[in-house]
């Protein structure tokens, strides 16, 4: 933490890197989209309509779970996976901060050039 109580830019990048990495795969994005639609789903449900095996889907879900984007809950013999929006919301806030910094830098450059 810096003196103002904010995380340093390097620490923020490191903290959000697992989320960006997890979302950087089309299959995982598809799984997140399915889980955003509503109730928790089993691996069987998430595999429906996919050419991937249950094992492949499980590996992708494990990456998403390690990034905090999904959580699993054991229901009988199956695990149910649910979307957790908090990591996405935090990354969105980070991207908003970066965007604001770029806008400010471009405004300063424009002001300098127009002098």
LINNOR-V874207 format. One record per pair of residues at least 12 apart in sequence whose C-alpha atoms are under 8 Angstrom apart, sorted by the first residue. I is the first residue (numbers start at 1). GAP is how many residues later the second one is. Records with the same first field share a line. If there is no record, write none. Layout:
I->GAP / GAP
This chain:
12->82
16->75
18->48 / 49
19->45 / 48 / 49 / 50 / 68 / 69 / 72
22->41 / 42 / 45
23->41
27->33
28->32 / 33 / 36
31->15 / 30
32->38 / 51
34->12
35->46 / 47 / 48
36->47
39->43
40->40 / 41 / 42 / 43
41->39 / 40 / 41
42->36 / 37 / 38 / 39
43->14 / 15 / 36 / 37 / 38
67->20
68->16 / 19
69->14 / 15 / 16 / 17 / 18 / 19
70->12 / 13 / 14
71->12 / 13
